[in-house]
């Protein structure tokens, strides 16, 4: 007979604890194969297609597009295997509200053949079959649809059918939820949003699976003018007579722009989540923990531009300007390794790193991301150009993996593409420094004792003052500027 298996949002790695559903790739009733992508989610790191480790018929989906789910919460259920001979055909709605785990179910396809899913994401796969069995309990006659338990972390779906139209003691009649029990919400962010806006979660009927309360439910209640949380009648304190207030003691409504909490301010609210939320958290931590300083210098980049043009005219793959700047960075870090380090405050140690994993800032429709070129110190200009092109295209299409966005030891920030000359960027925690490059523009410049129009660029270095002093930072930046002005200086280190 058909087995209904519940597939939960797996651990996506890199310490990620939640993901937002961006797009469902399957519908209820679709047949899926083992390891077929079923949903596209957005984490704080990247967009990820999540493959399902089971093969069968999709019987239920949990969560609408745009909702956030914590790791371990149900994503969908799949009916695995075909009905046994002589048994009635199963109904998708019934299967979606039940779960049958048997020791021999494994991850079989609809044809009944045993298949196994590789551990395509962290923490799940189907080599080890489920070990528990649940019996299908159809709803009793005359009752409404079964209500699933709010325990989203349980291994199987459970059916709780109403046996009486009258609510039990301690249960609210409007939502069917116990007045003293937990309130199922889609994420802690929803609970906080309700608390900030004075919305009583117990008075809401969730629109999510199993009655989960989503962000949309809370926002709808806020727009509808939901009142402050009410105290259940069973817990209400006895009324106490209070003296009437004088006009002077009457509360005064707050002015529209008066100081106060963010919850009292009018305006459009943009959720601080996904990539934007991750950037906010990392930059805030950087400013809290790192005593940063910035130094800068103007450099004549005319010879560097001539050198790049000569390389590209010689044939072969094109060399990008960013690749040449990256090659200069790796040479400078070999001379000043203090800037390729991190600080371990618990051990009170500076950890100088042996490898250079070079991050570069890339602006995308989803926000600022920092892809990382692994082993940049071992690459030549041609290899760096190819890797920059690959990662930039992946950033533009939203296909960067968490591994592409982590592990950086130094960041190169080319903000000149935005048409600006200088900046004081925030260090990409837990790195120790970032080199900024402004736009390259024609400017008056004294060249060989005469005033001339040259291509000038402003270079800036923001560094962690704990790892070095200004002399080291200045030496690094001066070496970079010398290589930009006279690319032949690099020949000493090649």
C-alpha positions in Angstrom: 0.0 0.0 0.0 1.0 3.6 -0.4 3.3 5.1 2.2 3.1 8.8 2.9 6.5 10.3 3.9 7.0 13.8 5.2 10.0 15.7 3.9 11.3 18.5 6.1 13.4 21.5 5.3 16.9 20.2 5.6 20.0 21.8 7.1 21.3 24.0 4.3 24.8 24.3 5.9 26.9 27.3 7.1 24.8 27.6 10.3 21.6 28.6 8.5 18.5 28.2 10.6 15.7 29.3 8.3 14.9 29.9 4.6 12.2 31.7 2.7 10.1 29.9 0.1 10.7 31.7 -3.2 9.0 29.4 -5.7 7.4 26.0 -5.6 8.6 23.8 -8.4 5.9 21.1 -8.0 2.2 21.1 -7.2 0.0 18.8 -5.2 -0.6 15.7 -7.4 2.7 15.9 -9.3 4.9 12.9 -9.6 8.4 13.5 -8.4 11.6 11.4 -8.7 14.2 10.9 -6.1 16.5 13.9 -5.7 14.3 16.1 -8.0 14.2 19.8 -7.0 10.8 20.6 -5.5 11.2 24.1 -4.1 13.4 27.1 -4.5 14.3 28.8 -1.2 16.3 31.9 -0.3 18.6 31.8 2.7 20.8 34.5 4.2 23.5 33.3 1.9 22.1 32.4 -1.5 19.2 30.9 -3.5 19.0 27.1 -3.2 17.0 24.5 -5.0 16.0 21.8 -2.5 15.8 18.3 -3.9 13.4 15.8 -2.4 14.9 12.5 -1.2 11.7 10.5 -2.0 10.0 9.5 -5.2 6.3 9.4 -5.5 3.2 11.7 -5.6 3.1 15.0 -3.9 0.1 15.0 -1.6 0.6 18.3 0.4 2.8 21.4 0.5 3.4 23.4 3.6 4.0 27.1 3.3 3.1 29.7 0.6 5.7 31.5 -1.5 7.2 34.3 0.5 6.9 32.7 3.9 9.9 31.7 6.1 10.3 28.2 7.4 12.8 27.1 10.1 15.1 24.2 9.4 13.3 21.0 10.4 9.8 22.2 9.6 7.7 20.2 7.1 8.0 21.1 3.4 5.8 18.6 1.7 4.5 15.0 1.9 5.0 12.4 -0.7 3.0 9.2 -1.3 5.6 6.5 -2.0 4.7 3.2 -3.7 1.4 2.0 -5.2 -1.7 0.8 -3.4 -1.7 -2.9 -2.7 -4.0 -5.2 -4.7 -7.6 -5.3 -3.3 -7.2 -2.0 -1.4 -9.1 1.1 -2.3 -7.3 3.9 -4.2 -5.9 6.6 -2.0 -7.1 10.2 -2.1 -4.6 13.0 -2.2 -6.4 15.0 0.4 -6.4 12.1 2.8 -2.8 11.3 2.3 -1.9 15.0 2.8 -3.3 14.8 6.3 -1.8 11.5 7.3 1.6 9.7 7.4 2.4 6.0 7.1 6.0 5.3 8.0 7.0 1.6 7.6 10.4 -0.1 7.9 10.2 -1.2 4.3 9.2 2.1 2.8 12.6 3.6 2.3 12.5 6.0 -0.7 10.7 4.0 -3.3 9.5 5.4 -6.6 5.9 5.1 -7.8 6.9 2.0 -9.6 7.8 0.2 -6.4 11.5 0.0 -7.2 13.8 0.7 -4.3 15.8 3.9 -4.8 18.1 5.7 -2.5 18.8 9.4 -2.3 22.3 10.7 -1.9 22.9 13.1 0.9 22.5 16.0 -1.5 22.1 18.5 1.3 23.3 18.4 4.9 21.5 16.1 7.3 19.2 14.0 5.2 19.1 11.2 2.7 17.2 8.0 2.4 19.7 5.2 2.9 18.4 4.6 6.4 14.7 3.7 6.1 12.1 5.2 8.6 11.5 3.0 11.6 8.1 4.0 12.9 4.6 3.2 11.7 1.5 5.4 11.9 -2.1 4.3 11.3 -4.4 6.4 9.1 -7.3 7.6 11.2 -10.0 9.1 8.9 -12.1 11.9 10.4 -15.2 10.8 12.3 -18.5 11.1 10.5 -20.1 14.5 10.8 -16.9 16.3 11.9 -15.0 18.9 10.1 -11.6 18.4 8.5 -8.8 17.0 10.7 -6.6 19.5 12.4 -3.0 18.7 12.4 -0.9 19.0 15.6 1.1 22.1 16.0 4.3 20.2 16.7 6.1 21.0 13.4 9.3 19.1 14.5 7.6 15.7 14.8 8.7 13.0 12.4 5.2 12.4 11.0 2.0 14.2 10.5 -0.6 13.6 13.1 -4.4 13.9 12.8 -6.5 15.4 15.5 -10.2 15.2 14.6 -12.9 17.1 16.5 -15.3 14.8 18.2 -17.7 17.5 19.4 -18.7 20.9 18.1 -18.4 22.3 21.6 -14.9 23.4 22.6 -13.2 21.7 25.5 -12.5 23.4 28.7 -9.8 26.0 28.4 -10.1 26.2 24.6 -11.1 29.3 22.8 -14.2 28.8 20.7 -13.1 31.3 17.9 -9.8 29.6 17.0 -10.0 26.2 18.7 -6.8 26.9 20.4 -6.1 26.4 24.1 -6.0 29.6 26.1 -2.9 28.4 28.0 -1.1 26.4 25.3 1.5 27.4 22.8 0.5 29.5 19.7 1.9 28.0 16.4 3.6 30.7 14.4 5.7 30.3 11.2 8.8 31.9 12.8 9.9 34.0 15.7 9.9 37.1 13.5 6.1 36.7 13.3 5.8 36.6 17.0 7.9 39.7 17.4 5.9 41.5 14.7 2.7 40.7 16.6 4.2 41.8 19.9 5.4 45.2 18.5 2.0 45.9 17.0 -0.1 44.7 19.9 -1.7 41.8 18.1 -3.1 39.0 20.1 -1.9 35.8 18.4 -4.5 33.7 20.2 -7.3 35.6 18.5 -5.9 34.9 15.0 -6.9 31.9 12.9 -3.7 31.0 10.9 -3.9 30.7 7.2 -0.8 28.5 7.0 -0.6 24.7 7.1 -2.0 23.2 10.3 -3.3 26.6 11.3 0.1 28.2 11.5 0.0 31.9 11.9 2.1 33.6 9.1 3.4 37.1 8.7 0.5 37.9 6.3 -2.0 37.0 9.0 -0.4 39.4 11.5 0.0 42.2 8.9 -3.7 41.8 7.9 -4.7 42.1 11.6 -2.6 45.2 11.9 -4.2 46.8 8.9 -7.6 45.9 10.2 -6.9 47.8 13.4 -6.3 44.8 15.7 -6.4 45.8 19.4 -3.8 45.2 22.0 -3.5 41.6 23.3 -6.6 40.6 25.4 -6.4 38.6 28.5 -8.4 35.3 28.5 -11.5 35.5 30.7 -10.2 32.6 32.8 -7.1 34.7 33.6 -8.6 38.1 33.9 -8.0 39.9 37.2 -11.0 41.2 39.1 -11.9 44.7 38.3 -10.6 47.4 40.6 -12.3 50.7 41.0 -9.9 53.5 39.9 -10.4 57.2 40.5 -11.2 59.2 37.4 -8.3 61.2 36.0 -8.2 64.9 35.8 -7.9 66.5 32.4 -4.2 67.3 33.3 -3.6 63.6 33.9 -5.3 62.4 30.8 -2.9 60.6 28.3 -1.8 62.8 25.4 -1.7 61.1 22.0 1.8 60.9 20.6 2.7 63.2 17.8 3.2 61.5 14.4 6.9 62.1 14.4 7.5 62.0 18.1 10.4 60.0 19.4 9.5 56.5 20.4 9.9 52.8 19.4 10.1 51.8 15.8 6.7 50.1 16.2 5.0 53.5 16.7 6.4 55.1 13.5 4.3 55.4 10.3 5.8 54.3 7.0 6.4 51.4 4.7 7.9 48.4 6.4 10.5 46.3 4.5 11.3 43.0 6.2 15.0 42.8 7.2 15.5 39.2 6.1 17.3 37.1 3.6 20.5 38.6 2.1 19.5 42.1 3.4 19.2 40.8 6.9 22.4 38.8 6.8 24.3 41.9 5.5 22.8 44.0 8.3 23.8 41.5 11.0 27.4 41.2 9.7 28.0 44.9 9.2 26.5 45.7 12.6 28.8 43.1 14.2 31.8 44.5 12.3 31.2 48.0 13.6 30.7 46.8 17.2 33.8 44.6 17.3 36.4 46.0 14.9 38.3 49.3 15.6 38.7 50.2 12.0 40.7 53.0 10.4 41.0 54.1 6.8 43.9 55.5 4.8 43.8 56.5 1.1 46.0 57.7 -1.8 45.6 58.8 -5.4 47.5 56.9 -8.0 48.2 57.3 -11.7 46.7 54.2 -13.3 47.6 55.2 -16.9 50.4 52.6 -17.2 48.2 49.9 -15.7 45.6 50.5 -18.3 48.2 50.4 -21.0 49.5 47.1 -19.7 46.1 45.6 -19.7 45.4 46.8 -23.3 48.7 45.2 -24.4 47.8 41.9 -22.7 44.5 41.7 -24.4 45.9 42.7 -27.8 48.4 39.8 -27.5 45.6 37.3 -27.9 44.1 34.7 -25.6 41.4 35.2 -23.0 40.7 38.8 -22.0 42.2 40.0 -18.7 39.9 42.1 -16.6 41.0 45.1 -14.6 39.6 43.5 -11.5 41.9 40.5 -12.0 45.0 42.8 -12.3 44.0 44.6 -9.1 43.5 41.2 -7.4 46.9 40.1 -8.5 48.4 43.2 -7.0 46.5 42.6 -3.8 47.9 39.0 -3.4 51.4 40.3 -4.0 50.9 43.0 -1.4 49.5 40.5 1.1 52.6 38.4 0.7 54.7 41.4 1.8 52.3 42.4 4.5 50.7 39.2 5.9 49.3 41.1 8.9 46.4 42.2 6.8 45.5 38.6 5.8 44.5 37.6 9.3 41.6 37.4 11.8 41.4 38.2 15.5 40.4 35.5 18.1 39.4 37.6 21.0 38.5 34.6 23.2 42.1 33.4 22.9 43.4 37.0 22.6 45.4 36.0 19.5 45.9 37.3 16.0 45.6 34.4 13.5 47.7 35.1 10.4 46.3 33.0 7.6 48.4 31.0 5.1 46.0 31.2 2.2 44.4 34.2 0.5 40.7 33.7 -0.3 39.8 36.9 -2.0 36.3 38.3 -1.7 34.9 41.0 -4.0 31.8 43.0 -3.6 29.1 42.5 -6.2 25.8 44.4 -6.3 22.8 42.3 -7.4 19.1 42.7 -7.5 19.0 40.8 -4.2 21.4 43.1 -2.6 25.2 43.2 -1.9 26.9 39.9 -2.0 30.6 39.1 -1.6 31.6 36.0 -3.6 35.0 34.5 -2.7 37.8 33.5 -5.1 39.4 30.5 -3.3 43.2 30.3 -3.4 43.6 33.6 -5.1 47.3 33.7 -4.2 47.9 30.7 -6.5 46.2 32.1 -9.5 47.5 34.2 -12.4 45.7 37.1 -14.0 44.0 34.8 -16.6 42.7 32.4 -14.0 41.5 35.2 -11.8 39.6 36.8 -14.7 37.8 33.5 -15.4 36.9 33.0 -11.8 35.6 36.6 -11.4 33.5 36.1 -14.5 32.0 32.8 -13.2 31.2 34.2 -9.8 29.8 37.5 -11.2 27.4 35.6 -13.5 26.3 33.3 -10.7 25.7 36.4 -8.5 23.6 38.0 -11.2 21.5 34.9 -11.8 21.1 34.2 -8.0 22.8 30.7 -8.2 25.7 31.3 -5.8 26.1 28.6 -3.3 26.8 29.2 0.4 30.3 27.9 -0.2 30.8 30.6 -2.8 30.0 33.3 -0.2 32.0 32.1 2.8 35.6 31.7 3.8 37.0 35.0 2.6 40.2 36.4 4.2 40.5 39.8 2.4 38.0 41.8 0.3 38.5 43.9 -2.8 35.8 46.4 -3.2 35.6 48.1 -6.7 33.0 50.9 -5.9 34.3 52.8 -8.9 31.6 51.0 -11.0 29.1 53.2 -9.2 30.8 56.4 -10.4 32.3 57.4 -7.1 35.9 58.3 -6.3 36.2 57.3 -2.6 34.6 55.5 0.3 35.2 54.3 3.8 33.8 50.7 3.6 33.0 48.6 6.6 35.2 45.5 7.0 33.7 42.2 6.1 33.8 40.5 9.5 35.8 38.5 10.5 38.4 39.7 8.0 41.0 42.3 8.9 41.1 44.6 5.9 39.4 45.8 2.7 40.9 47.5 -0.3 38.6 50.0 -2.0 39.1 51.2 -5.6 37.3 54.3 -7.0 36.6 55.2 -10.6 39.5 55.7 -13.0 39.1 59.2 -14.6 41.2 61.7 -16.5 42.7 64.3 -14.2 45.5 66.9 -14.2 48.6 65.1 -12.9 52.3 66.0 -12.7 54.1 63.4 -14.9 57.8 63.5 -15.4 57.9 67.1 -14.1 55.2 68.4 -16.4 51.5 68.9 -16.0 49.6 66.3 -18.0 46.2 64.6 -18.2 46.5 61.1 -16.7 44.1 58.4 -15.7 43.9 58.7 -11.9 42.3 56.4 -9.3 41.8 56.8 -5.6 42.7 53.7 -3.5 41.6 53.3 0.1 42.4 50.7 2.7 40.2 50.1 5.7 42.0 48.0 8.3 41.5 46.5 11.7 43.8 48.5 14.0 44.2 45.5 16.3 46.2 43.6 13.8 48.6 46.3 12.7 49.4 50.0 13.1 49.3 52.7 10.5 52.9 52.0 9.3 52.0 48.6 8.1 48.7 49.7 6.5 50.4 52.6 4.8 53.2 50.3 3.5 50.6 48.0 2.0 48.7 50.8 0.4 51.8 52.4 -1.0 53.0 49.1 -2.5 49.6 48.7 -4.2 49.8 52.3 -5.5 53.3 51.7 -6.8 52.2 48.6 -8.7 49.2 50.5 -10.2 51.5 53.3 -11.4 54.3 51.0 -12.5 53.1 47.4 -13.2 56.7 46.3 -13.8 57.1 46.4 -10.0 55.1 43.2 -10.0 57.8 41.4 -11.9 59.8 41.3 -8.7 57.3 38.9 -7.2 56.4 36.8 -10.2 
